Amino acid sequence: MIKGKIVKKSQFIVILLGYFKSFFYFCGKITLCCEFS
């Protein structure tokens, strides 16, 4: 049971990191577009 909780937590963290990565990538693209326009 505890092992399952740890797996779920690590999966959640991986998903969260994925969200942050795509979010910052998206923000960076918008910033670059704004600077060059």
MODELLER restraints for C-alpha pairs under 7 A, 6 or more apart:
rsr = mdl.restraints
at = mdl.atoms
